[in-house]
Amino acid sequence: MSNDVTDGTQAEEPKTLPLTTLGLIGAVARAMEEHQKDVITPRKDAPKEPLVDAFDKEQRSDLVIKVGGEEVGRYKVATTNDRFEVEDEAAFDAFAESKGQIDIIIVRKPAWEKTVLKHAQRDPETGTIFDSRTGEVIPGLKFVPGGKPTGTVIWTWKKFKGHPIGRDVLIAAYKHGALNEYLRETPELLPKAQPGASE
């Protein structure tokens, strides 16, 4: 398993280990890291595409994972936020110039643009975009509604008092073989198949 399996404490290596032993431990760690990258990471990311598809088709935004009826965590589809972006470069450049916010190379000052976009508001009746600080109409912007999937899925462990209790529940079930029937199609994830997993 990855280092997610640890209990949060880190055992200190004795400083008297011979260099050859340290080298061997390093080689095992590399092998496990490569194993995780090649075999485990694709399994970890397997729900991503189907969940993004489910969001597009059914507006399903998350997938709660339970073990023995207890929630251990959830996958959530990351979505874009509503935002403003420049639609008409010439109009917005003219606006930037009227505010003295054009750099010598004739580009808008990035910090100014970021601030203008941050304070932009839209009148829901007219669609006019204005600066919420001054009420001034801002030419050249358009409103882009959020809520579209970014293609990223976020995993969150179920927590209790800040501790990822869901991880502990899942690892305990894993160690006791309670998940074996689900992992039969992925023998590389079965406890026996893991390097160093003898429990």
SVG drawing of the C-alpha trace seen along z (x, -y; Angstrom):
<svg xmlns="http://www.w3.org/2000/svg" viewBox="-34 -58 62 71">
<polyline fill="none" stroke="black" stroke-width="0.4" points="0.0,0.0 1.0,-3.6 2.1,-5.7 -1.7,-6.3 -1.6,-3.1 0.6,-4.6 -0.9,-5.6 0.5,-9.1 3.5,-8.4 6.9,-8.0 9.4,-5.5 12.9,-6.9 15.6,-4.8 18.4,-3.9 21.4,-6.0 23.8,-3.0 22.4,-1.1 25.1,-0.1 25.2,-1.9 24.3,1.4 21.2,1.8 20.2,-1.8 20.7,-1.1 18.5,2.0 15.8,0.1 16.0,-2.6 15.7,-0.1 12.6,1.5 11.1,-2.0 11.8,-2.7 10.2,0.6 7.1,-0.2 7.0,-3.7 7.2,-2.4 4.6,0.3 2.3,-2.4 2.8,-4.6 2.4,-1.7 -0.3,0.4 -2.0,-1.3 -2.3,-4.9 -4.4,-3.9 -6.8,-1.9 -6.9,-4.9 -7.9,-7.2 -10.4,-4.6 -13.6,-6.3 -12.6,-9.7 -13.8,-9.2 -17.1,-7.4 -17.9,-10.0 -17.3,-12.9 -19.5,-11.2 -22.2,-10.7 -22.0,-14.4 -22.6,-15.3 -25.5,-12.9 -27.2,-12.9 -25.7,-15.9 -24.2,-13.4 -21.5,-15.3 -20.1,-12.9 -19.7,-9.2 -19.8,-8.2 -17.7,-5.1 -18.9,-3.0 -17.4,0.1 -19.8,2.1 -22.3,-0.7 -19.9,-3.3 -18.7,-6.1 -15.0,-6.1 -14.7,-8.9 -16.1,-10.4 -15.1,-11.3 -16.3,-14.7 -16.3,-16.1 -14.5,-19.5 -16.4,-22.1 -15.5,-25.5 -16.6,-28.6 -18.6,-31.5 -16.1,-34.0 -15.7,-37.0 -13.3,-36.9 -12.3,-39.3 -14.5,-38.9 -13.6,-42.0 -9.9,-42.7 -10.1,-46.1 -12.9,-47.4 -11.2,-46.2 -7.8,-47.6 -9.5,-51.0 -11.0,-50.8 -7.6,-49.9 -6.0,-52.8 -8.6,-55.2 -7.6,-54.1 -3.9,-54.5 -3.5,-50.7 -1.7,-50.0 2.0,-48.9 4.5,-50.3 4.3,-47.1 0.5,-47.8 -0.9,-45.1 -3.1,-45.4 -1.4,-45.3 -2.1,-41.8 -2.7,-42.9 -5.2,-45.6 -7.0,-43.1 -7.2,-40.6 -8.6,-43.3 -11.2,-44.4 -12.3,-40.8 -12.5,-40.2 -14.8,-43.2 -16.9,-42.7 -20.6,-42.3 -23.4,-41.6 -26.9,-43.2 -29.2,-40.1 -31.8,-42.1 -29.7,-43.9 -26.6,-41.7 -24.5,-44.8 -21.2,-44.1 -20.0,-46.8 -17.4,-47.5 -19.0,-46.8 -16.8,-49.4 -17.7,-52.3 -20.8,-51.2 -18.9,-52.0 -19.8,-49.9 -16.8,-47.7 -16.7,-47.2 -15.3,-44.0 -16.1,-41.5 -18.5,-38.5 -19.9,-36.4 -19.0,-32.7 -21.2,-30.6 -19.5,-27.9 -20.6,-24.4 -19.0,-22.6 -16.7,-19.7 -13.0,-20.5 -12.1,-16.9 -10.7,-16.6 -12.2,-14.4 -11.3,-15.1 -11.1,-12.4 -11.8,-13.3 -11.5,-10.9 -14.3,-10.9 -12.9,-12.8 -13.8,-13.0 -12.2,-15.7 -9.7,-16.3 -8.6,-12.7 -9.2,-10.7 -11.2,-8.0 -12.5,-6.7 -9.0,-5.8 -8.6,-3.8 -11.9,-2.0 -10.9,-1.1 -7.5,0.1 -8.9,2.2 -11.4,3.8 -8.6,4.3 -6.3,6.0 -9.1,8.3 -9.9,9.4 -13.4,7.8 -12.7,6.2 -11.2,9.3 -14.4,10.1 -14.3,6.6 -10.6,6.9 -10.7,10.3 -10.7,8.6 -7.6,6.6 -5.3,9.2 -2.5,6.6 -4.5,4.9 -5.1,8.0 -3.2,7.9 -1.0,10.9 0.0,9.2 1.4,6.2 5.1,6.1 5.7,6.4 2.0,7.0 2.1,10.1 -0.8,9.1"/>
</svg>
